[in-house]
Amino acid sequence: MSGARDPVSRLTHTDDAGAAHMVDVSGKTDTRRIATAGGTICMSHDAFAAIRDNTIAKGDVLGVARIAGIMAAKRTAELIPLCHPIALSQADIVLSLDEALPGVRAEATAVATGPTGVEMEAIVAVTVSLTTIYDMAKSVDRAMVIGDVRLLRKSGGKSGDYSASSPNVAELPERVR
């Protein structure tokens, strides 16, 4: 078997020698791209109550976590080595208390018009929001568990639409359609 790579099976983020590189997207068409990711942080009932009642010593946990997620979405290319810098037109984080967990559900939506998708921006936003919740509430519960982080849906681009639960993009919140 020779050292030559089969161009059909070649990974998009590697060059002919197998070294990682940033994909050239200059030939791709600009389209509106929307991606939504979600995740959870589970915690003790005491930590849940402290967040719900806004009695955490560090302050407004959900407010700070929301801003942290938006900031993270804007800086994704600095964190993920082969991501392209993207001019986001919107980054939105919704944090919902869920007593059944108990914990917080995070949902982040990133929107841009360009030649590459915004899935990583949404995933990074969720992850940083949940990590910020952990940081702010760890004095009450160091055993919190961050999990279930995943892409929920995306639209735009060559690969088309994707939904983890349904192929219907009409499920996207109206504010990002």
C-alpha positions, 0 to 999 in steps of 0.5 A, a space after each residue: 500500500 502506498 503512502 498516497 491518500 485516497 482523495 475521496 476518503 481524505 479528511 477535510 481538515 488534513 492536507 495531502 501529508 495528513 497534517 491538520 489545516 484550516 479548510 479554505 472556504 473562500 469558494 463557498 457561497 454565503 448563506 444564512 447559518 443558524 445553529 442551536 445547541 443545548 446542555 444541562 448542569 445537574 446539582 443538589 437541591 440546595 444549589 438549585 434553590 440558591 440559584 433560583 432564589 438568587 442567594 449565591 454569594 457571587 451574584 446573579 448566576 444565570 445573568 452572568 452565565 448568559 453573558 459568558 455564553 455570548 462572549 464565548 460564542 464570539 471567541 470560538 475561533 480562539 478556542 477551537 484551533 481549526 474554526 474560522 473566525 465568524 462575524 456573528 449577527 446574533 448569539 442568544 442563550 436561554 437558561 431555564 431552571 428545571 426542578 426535575 433535574 434539579 439544575 439548569 438547561 441551557 440552549 444557545 443559538 448562533 446566527 451568521 451569514 457566511 461561507 461556514 456554519 455556526 455549530 461550534 459557536 452554539 456548542 461553545 456558548 452552551 459549554 461556557 454558560 454551564 461552566 460559569 454556573 458551576 464556577 458561581 455555585 461551586 461553594 454550595 455544590 462541588 459535585 454538579 455535573 455538566 452534560 448532554 451538550 449537543 447540537 440540537 439543530 442547524 440550518 443553512 449551508 451545503 449540508 442542509 438542515 439538521 435536527 436532533 429531534 425533527 427535520 422541521 426547521 420551523 421549530 427554531 425560535 421565531 427570533 432567529 428564523 
